[in-house]
Amino acid sequence: MKKYIIAISILVMFLFSVACSKLGNSEFVKTLVESPPSYIERDVKGHEQIASVQAILRLTYPYRPDTGLSGRWVYHAFNLPYKPVPLPVYQQIDFTKDDRGNMVISSSRKVFDVIMGSDFEYALELKYFDPNGTLINHQFSRYDKDDEENSTLMVHQHFFTIQNYSLDGQHLTYPMTLDSTYIDKYLFQKKDGQLVKTNLVYPNNIYLPANAEYKANTTKYNKALAFASIENSLSKKALVPYTMNGVDYNLYKAVSAEELNAVVPEIFTYEYRDTDPVESYYGDRVYGNDDLGRVRVGKRTTWLRKDRKLGKYDPLDALGFKGLLKFHQKDVCFQMRVAIAHIMTPGGKYRGNATYGHNKLSPSWNSFDIDYPIPFRVIANVGEHGQEVSEEDKVQCIKDIKRFYKDADEAALRQMLWGTGFYDDLAFTVI
């Protein structure tokens, strides 16, 4: 054994002496201890390599009219509170890509809980990071008037619609009530008021009992039937009954994505509130040059405008990194589809001085930098501005909230939702 150890030691010393003679001692030691360059840093090629997402939802409150000519209000969007609040004013869901490149929710919060009411809107902020953890939102807002073909601002826009699957593996998750009952108008195709059986070429279908009279708005979500529907659609099995637990089911046509997009504003609306620079907040000072290299020392962050212009008369642009959400139905849960479209049409996303609405996702577009759903639950209705909310309605609203936040203090809820002074000392971001 000693012979082998001595032989190995002599070999190592010989190699070391040869290397030293060629490199010098300091250079050789450097090659032994120096870490290899990070292949991740070297391989990042741009915004198409989104590795993680932060979705931040803040309750907002109207602050003042914009001092410019945008015609919009400026809002306070509340940050993490230092004091207890009976209902979240700040929520965050984190998404990461797994080893197969699929988006998964990696945060403890899995769903955004929101309320509806004329005075209550939510600021949604989306932050995108590359594999090195670097924020890359600005990569979507590049503009060069001398190279419009390669100006990312021209061809990118978020769209906010409704998706029919969730990231935790559930399919056919069309909008439904909070007790998982489908809402017919957001689920079924109908002809002359009747449900339509599927055919061999239609992909979106729902199983219903074959031998029972259908009653409107009574279909419960069933995970097993949803998977069977996905598996059997577009095949001969779609035309014959499917049996589960002794019950026969037939497939009926569900609404298409385009049909669902059209009714999105009945459930929620979204207003683009992007800024220039896009990674700053409205009104923040710009220190030095912005991301386009323009000198803006001491200037304020403004609204994002077409072609990255800074004049107050220039039309607003729409990217979708920041925006205001307003909800129009209570007792509903849905998967909000968030998609960054790469719009490969002449002129990109611009049509004159206008941009596409948040739900105007063209069926002809099939190129997306990222496309994922965010779960939402609209848990209560607070009431309309300027109208006296009855005590009965207040009691029902509090009851609805405590269904999900059972420890919420009723007095604090009343002050938060219908009183004054609740938000005065909360930290906020301007949206």
C-alpha positions as CSV (number, residue, x, y, z in Angstrom):
1,M,0.0,0.0,0.0
2,K,2.8,2.4,0.9
3,K,4.4,1.8,-2.5
4,Y,1.3,3.0,-4.3
5,I,1.0,6.1,-2.1
6,I,4.7,7.0,-2.7
7,A,4.2,6.4,-6.5
8,I,1.2,8.6,-6.7
9,S,2.9,11.4,-4.6
10,I,5.9,11.3,-7.0
11,L,3.6,11.5,-10.0
12,V,1.7,14.5,-8.6
13,M,5.0,16.3,-7.8
14,F,6.3,15.7,-11.3
15,L,3.1,17.1,-13.0
16,F,3.2,20.1,-10.6
17,S,6.8,20.9,-11.5
18,V,6.1,20.6,-15.2
19,A,3.1,22.9,-15.0
20,C,5.1,25.4,-12.9
21,S,7.8,25.5,-15.5
22,K,5.3,26.3,-18.2
23,L,3.0,28.6,-16.4
24,G,4.9,29.9,-13.4
25,N,3.8,29.1,-9.9
26,S,1.3,31.9,-9.5
27,E,-0.4,31.2,-12.8
28,F,-0.7,27.4,-12.2
29,V,-2.2,27.9,-8.7
30,K,-4.6,30.3,-10.2
31,T,-5.8,27.6,-12.6
32,L,-6.4,25.3,-9.7
33,V,-8.5,27.6,-7.5
34,E,-10.2,29.8,-10.0
35,S,-13.9,29.0,-10.4
36,P,-15.2,28.3,-14.0
37,P,-17.2,31.1,-15.6
38,S,-21.0,30.8,-15.0
39,Y,-22.5,29.1,-17.9
40,I,-25.9,30.6,-16.9
41,E,-24.7,34.1,-17.2
42,R,-23.1,33.3,-20.5
43,D,-26.2,31.6,-22.0
44,V,-28.9,34.2,-21.2
45,K,-30.0,35.5,-24.5
46,G,-32.8,37.9,-23.7
47,H,-36.4,38.2,-22.7
48,E,-37.4,34.9,-24.2
49,Q,-35.6,33.3,-21.2
50,I,-38.0,34.2,-18.5
51,A,-37.2,31.9,-15.5
52,S,-39.5,33.3,-12.8
53,V,-42.3,35.7,-12.3
54,Q,-43.6,37.8,-9.4
55,A,-47.3,38.8,-9.6
56,I,-48.0,41.5,-7.0
57,L,-51.6,42.6,-6.3
58,R,-52.2,45.8,-4.3
59,L,-55.5,47.2,-3.1
60,T,-55.8,50.8,-4.4
61,Y,-57.5,54.0,-3.4
62,P,-58.1,57.0,-5.7
63,Y,-55.6,59.8,-4.8
64,R,-55.8,62.7,-7.3
65,P,-56.3,63.4,-11.0
66,D,-53.2,63.1,-13.1
67,T,-51.5,66.5,-13.5
68,G,-50.9,65.8,-17.2
69,L,-53.4,65.3,-20.0
70,S,-53.9,61.5,-19.7
71,G,-57.4,61.9,-18.4
72,R,-56.8,59.3,-15.7
73,W,-56.6,59.3,-11.9
74,V,-53.5,58.5,-9.9
75,Y,-54.0,55.8,-7.2
76,H,-52.3,54.9,-4.0
77,A,-51.5,51.1,-4.2
78,F,-50.8,49.8,-0.7
79,N,-47.6,47.9,0.2
80,L,-47.1,45.3,2.9
81,P,-48.8,46.8,6.0
82,Y,-47.0,47.2,9.3
83,K,-50.2,46.9,11.2
84,P,-52.8,44.0,11.2
85,V,-55.4,44.3,8.4
86,P,-58.6,42.2,8.4
87,L,-58.4,41.7,4.6
88,P,-55.1,41.6,2.5
89,V,-54.1,44.9,0.9
90,Y,-50.9,43.4,-0.5
91,Q,-50.7,39.9,-2.0
92,Q,-47.9,38.2,-4.0
93,I,-47.8,35.0,-6.0
94,D,-44.4,33.7,-7.3
95,F,-44.0,31.5,-10.3
96,T,-41.0,29.6,-11.4
97,K,-40.2,27.2,-14.3
98,D,-39.6,23.6,-13.3
99,D,-37.0,21.2,-14.8
100,R,-39.3,20.6,-17.8
101,G,-39.9,24.3,-18.5
102,N,-43.4,24.4,-17.0
103,M,-44.6,27.3,-14.9
104,V,-45.5,26.3,-11.3
105,I,-46.6,28.4,-8.3
106,S,-43.7,28.4,-5.8
107,S,-45.1,30.8,-3.2
108,S,-47.3,30.0,-0.2
109,R,-50.1,32.1,-1.6
110,K,-51.8,30.2,-4.4
111,V,-54.7,32.4,-5.3
112,F,-55.6,36.2,-5.2
113,D,-58.6,37.0,-3.0
114,V,-60.3,40.2,-4.1
115,I,-63.5,42.1,-3.4
116,M,-65.7,44.1,-5.8
117,G,-67.1,47.6,-5.3
118,S,-67.0,50.9,-7.1
119,D,-64.3,52.3,-4.8
120,F,-62.1,49.2,-4.9
121,E,-59.7,48.5,-7.7
122,Y,-56.5,46.5,-7.6
123,A,-53.1,47.3,-9.0
124,L,-51.5,44.3,-10.7
125,E,-47.7,44.4,-11.2
126,L,-45.8,41.7,-13.1
127,K,-42.1,41.3,-12.7
128,Y,-40.1,39.0,-14.9
129,F,-36.6,37.6,-14.1
130,D,-34.0,35.8,-16.1
131,P,-32.2,32.6,-14.9
132,N,-29.7,34.9,-13.0
133,G,-32.5,36.6,-11.0
134,T,-32.2,39.8,-13.0
135,L,-35.3,41.9,-13.6
136,I,-35.8,42.1,-17.4
137,N,-39.1,44.0,-17.9
138,H,-37.1,46.8,-19.7
139,Q,-36.1,44.3,-22.4
140,F,-39.7,44.4,-23.7
141,S,-39.8,48.2,-24.0
142,R,-36.8,49.0,-26.2
143,Y,-37.4,51.5,-29.0
144,D,-35.1,52.9,-31.7
145,K,-36.7,55.1,-34.3
146,D,-33.8,54.1,-36.7
147,D,-34.4,50.3,-36.1
148,E,-38.1,49.8,-35.5
149,E,-38.0,46.3,-36.8
150,N,-35.9,45.3,-33.8
151,S,-37.7,47.6,-31.3
152,T,-39.4,45.2,-28.8
153,L,-41.9,47.9,-27.7
154,M,-43.5,47.7,-31.2
155,V,-44.4,44.0,-31.0
156,H,-45.1,43.1,-27.3
157,Q,-48.2,43.5,-25.2
158,H,-49.8,41.6,-22.3
159,F,-53.3,40.4,-22.8
160,F,-55.6,39.6,-19.8
161,T,-58.4,37.2,-20.6
162,I,-59.6,33.9,-19.1
163,Q,-57.9,30.5,-19.2
164,N,-59.6,27.1,-18.8
165,Y,-56.8,25.3,-16.9
166,S,-54.8,25.8,-13.7
167,L,-51.1,25.4,-12.9
168,D,-51.9,22.7,-10.3
169,G,-53.1,20.3,-13.0
170,Q,-56.8,20.9,-13.3
171,H,-58.5,21.2,-16.7
172,L,-61.7,22.8,-17.9
173,T,-61.7,25.3,-15.0
174,Y,-64.1,27.7,-16.7
175,P,-65.4,30.5,-14.5
176,M,-67.5,29.0,-11.6
177,T,-68.9,29.9,-8.3
178,L,-66.9,29.7,-5.1
179,D,-68.5,26.3,-4.4
180,S,-67.2,25.0,-7.8
181,T,-70.5,25.2,-9.7
182,Y,-70.1,26.2,-13.4
183,I,-71.7,29.3,-14.6
184,D,-73.6,28.3,-17.8
185,K,-73.1,31.5,-19.8
186,Y,-69.3,31.1,-19.5
187,L,-69.3,27.4,-20.2
188,F,-71.7,26.0,-22.8
189,Q,-72.2,26.7,-26.4
190,K,-75.9,26.9,-27.2
191,K,-78.0,26.8,-30.4
192,D,-81.6,28.1,-30.2
193,G,-81.2,28.0,-26.4
194,Q,-80.2,24.3,-26.3
195,L,-76.9,22.6,-25.5
196,V,-75.0,21.3,-28.4
197,K,-73.5,17.8,-28.5
198,T,-69.9,17.6,-29.7
199,N,-68.5,16.2,-32.9
200,L,-65.2,14.6,-34.0
201,V,-63.4,17.9,-34.6
202,Y,-64.4,20.2,-31.7
203,P,-61.7,20.3,-28.9
204,N,-63.5,21.9,-25.9
205,N,-66.2,19.8,-24.3
206,I,-67.9,19.0,-21.1
207,Y,-69.5,15.7,-19.9
208,L,-73.1,15.8,-18.6
209,P,-75.2,12.9,-17.4
210,A,-76.8,11.2,-20.5
211,N,-80.1,10.2,-18.9
212,A,-81.0,13.3,-16.8
213,E,-82.8,16.5,-17.6
214,Y,-80.3,19.4,-17.5
215,K,-80.9,22.1,-15.0
216,A,-79.2,25.4,-15.6
217,N,-76.3,26.5,-13.4
218,T,-76.1,23.2,-11.5
219,T,-73.1,21.4,-13.1
220,K,-70.4,20.9,-10.5
221,Y,-66.7,20.8,-11.5
222,N,-65.5,17.2,-11.6
223,K,-61.8,16.6,-12.0
224,A,-62.1,13.0,-13.2
225,L,-64.7,13.9,-15.8
226,A,-62.6,16.9,-16.9
227,F,-59.6,14.6,-17.6
228,A,-61.9,12.1,-19.4
229,S,-63.2,14.9,-21.6
230,I,-59.7,16.0,-22.5
231,E,-58.7,12.5,-23.3
232,N,-61.7,11.6,-25.4
233,S,-62.3,14.7,-27.3
234,L,-61.2,14.7,-31.0
235,S,-61.6,10.9,-31.2
236,K,-64.4,8.5,-31.9
237,K,-64.9,8.1,-28.1
238,A,-66.4,11.7,-28.2
239,L,-69.5,10.4,-29.9
240,V,-70.4,7.6,-27.6
241,P,-71.4,7.6,-23.9
242,Y,-68.6,7.5,-21.3
243,T,-69.4,5.5,-18.2
244,M,-68.1,6.4,-14.7
245,N,-69.4,4.9,-11.5
246,G,-72.3,3.4,-13.3
247,V,-73.5,6.6,-14.8
248,D,-73.4,7.4,-18.6
249,Y,-72.2,10.8,-19.8
250,N,-72.3,12.6,-23.1
251,L,-70.0,15.3,-24.4
252,Y,-71.4,18.8,-25.0
253,K,-69.6,21.7,-26.6
254,A,-68.1,24.3,-24.3
255,V,-67.4,27.9,-25.4
256,S,-64.2,28.5,-27.4
257,A,-61.4,30.7,-26.2
258,E,-62.5,33.5,-28.5
259,E,-66.1,33.4,-27.3
260,L,-64.9,33.5,-23.7
261,N,-62.6,36.4,-24.5
262,A,-65.6,38.4,-25.6
263,V,-67.3,38.2,-22.2
264,V,-64.2,38.9,-20.1
265,P,-65.3,42.5,-19.3
266,E,-68.4,41.1,-17.6
267,I,-66.1,39.5,-15.0
268,F,-63.2,42.0,-14.9
269,T,-61.7,44.9,-16.7
270,Y,-58.1,46.0,-16.9
271,E,-56.5,49.4,-17.5
272,Y,-52.9,49.6,-18.7
273,R,-50.8,51.8,-16.4
274,D,-47.2,51.2,-17.7
275,T,-44.5,53.7,-16.9
276,D,-41.4,55.1,-18.6
277,P,-39.0,53.7,-17.5
278,V,-41.1,50.5,-17.1
279,E,-39.3,49.3,-14.0
280,S,-40.0,52.5,-12.0
281,Y,-43.2,53.8,-10.5
282,Y,-45.1,56.8,-11.7
283,G,-43.7,60.0,-10.2
284,D,-40.4,58.5,-9.0
285,R,-37.3,60.5,-9.9
286,V,-35.1,59.2,-12.7
287,Y,-31.4,59.2,-11.6
288,G,-29.0,59.7,-14.5
289,N,-29.9,58.1,-17.8
290,D,-32.9,55.9,-18.4
291,D,-32.8,52.4,-20.0
292,L,-32.6,54.0,-23.5
293,G,-29.6,56.1,-22.5
294,R,-31.6,59.3,-22.4
295,V,-30.4,61.9,-19.9
296,R,-33.3,62.5,-17.5
297,V,-31.5,63.6,-14.3
298,G,-34.1,64.8,-11.8
299,K,-37.0,64.1,-14.1
300,R,-40.0,62.1,-13.0
301,T,-41.1,58.7,-14.2
302,T,-44.0,59.3,-16.6
303,W,-46.7,57.2,-18.2
304,L,-45.4,55.0,-21.0
305,R,-46.2,56.5,-24.4
306,K,-46.1,55.3,-28.0
307,D,-42.5,55.2,-29.4
308,R,-41.2,56.0,-25.9
309,K,-42.0,59.7,-26.4
310,L,-42.1,61.9,-23.4
311,G,-44.5,64.6,-24.5
312,K,-47.8,64.9,-22.6
313,Y,-49.7,65.1,-25.8
314,D,-48.4,61.8,-27.2
315,P,-50.7,58.7,-27.1
316,L,-50.3,56.2,-24.2
317,D,-48.8,52.8,-24.9
318,A,-49.8,49.4,-23.4
319,L,-47.4,46.7,-22.3
320,G,-49.1,45.3,-19.2
321,F,-46.4,45.3,-16.5
322,K,-48.6,47.5,-14.4
323,G,-52.3,48.0,-14.5
324,L,-55.6,48.4,-12.7
325,L,-58.1,45.6,-12.2
326,K,-61.7,46.0,-11.4
327,F,-64.1,43.1,-10.7
328,H,-67.7,43.1,-11.7
329,Q,-69.2,39.8,-10.2
330,K,-68.9,38.4,-6.7
331,D,-69.0,34.7,-5.8
332,V,-66.9,33.8,-8.8
333,C,-63.5,32.2,-9.2
334,F,-61.6,32.0,-12.5
335,Q,-58.1,31.5,-14.0
336,M,-56.9,34.8,-15.4
337,R,-54.9,34.2,-18.6
338,V,-51.8,36.4,-18.7
339,A,-50.1,36.2,-22.1
340,I,-47.3,38.4,-23.6
341,A,-48.1,38.3,-27.3
342,H,-45.4,38.7,-29.9
343,I,-47.5,40.5,-32.5
344,M,-46.1,39.7,-35.9
345,T,-48.4,41.9,-37.9
346,P,-47.5,44.9,-40.1
347,G,-46.9,47.8,-37.8
348,G,-46.7,45.5,-34.7
349,K,-49.3,46.3,-32.1
350,Y,-50.0,49.9,-33.2
351,R,-53.1,50.7,-35.2
352,G,-53.0,54.4,-35.8
353,N,-52.8,55.9,-32.3
354,A,-54.7,53.0,-30.6
355,T,-53.6,49.7,-29.1
356,Y,-55.5,46.5,-28.6
357,G,-57.8,46.2,-25.6
358,H,-56.8,43.8,-22.8
359,N,-59.1,41.0,-24.0
360,K,-58.7,41.5,-27.7
361,L,-56.4,38.5,-28.2
362,S,-56.5,37.6,-31.8
363,P,-57.0,33.9,-32.6
364,S,-54.4,34.3,-35.4
365,W,-51.6,35.0,-33.0
366,N,-49.7,32.0,-31.9
367,S,-46.4,33.5,-30.7
368,F,-46.2,34.2,-27.0
369,D,-43.1,35.0,-24.8
370,I,-45.0,33.6,-21.9
371,D,-48.5,32.4,-21.3
372,Y,-49.8,31.4,-17.8
373,P,-52.9,31.5,-15.6
374,I,-53.3,33.3,-12.3
375,P,-56.1,32.1,-10.0
376,F,-58.6,34.7,-8.6
377,R,-61.5,34.5,-6.2
378,V,-64.0,37.4,-5.9
379,I,-65.2,36.8,-2.4
380,A,-67.5,39.7,-1.6
381,N,-69.4,42.8,-2.8
382,V,-68.8,46.0,-0.9
383,G,-71.3,48.1,-2.7
384,E,-71.5,51.1,-5.0
385,H,-70.0,54.5,-4.5
386,G,-72.5,57.2,-3.5
387,Q,-75.2,54.7,-2.5
388,E,-76.0,54.0,1.0
389,V,-75.1,50.4,1.8
390,S,-77.8,48.7,3.9
391,E,-77.0,47.0,7.1
392,E,-78.2,43.8,5.6
393,D,-75.8,44.1,2.7
394,K,-72.9,44.9,5.1
395,V,-73.7,41.9,7.2
396,Q,-73.7,39.7,4.1
397,C,-70.4,41.2,2.8
398,I,-68.7,40.5,6.2
399,K,-70.1,37.0,6.3
400,D,-68.7,36.4,2.8
401,I,-65.3,37.6,3.7
402,K,-65.1,35.7,7.0
403,R,-65.8,32.5,5.0
404,F,-62.2,32.8,3.8
405,Y,-60.7,35.0,6.6
406,K,-62.5,33.6,9.6
407,D,-60.3,35.6,12.1
408,A,-61.1,38.9,10.4
409,D,-62.2,41.5,13.0
410,E,-65.7,42.8,12.2
411,A,-65.1,46.3,13.5
412,A,-61.9,46.6,11.5
413,L,-63.6,45.3,8.4
414,R,-66.4,47.9,8.8
415,Q,-63.8,50.7,9.1
416,M,-61.8,49.4,6.2
417,L,-64.7,48.9,3.8
418,W,-67.2,51.7,4.7
419,G,-65.5,53.9,7.3
420,T,-62.8,56.6,7.1
421,G,-59.2,56.9,8.1
422,F,-58.3,53.2,7.7
423,Y,-55.7,53.8,5.0
424,D,-54.2,57.0,6.2
425,D,-51.1,55.6,7.7
426,L,-50.5,52.7,5.3
427,A,-47.4,52.8,3.1
428,F,-48.2,52.9,-0.7
429,T,-46.8,53.0,-4.2
430,V,-48.2,55.4,-6.7
431,I,-49.9,53.7,-9.7
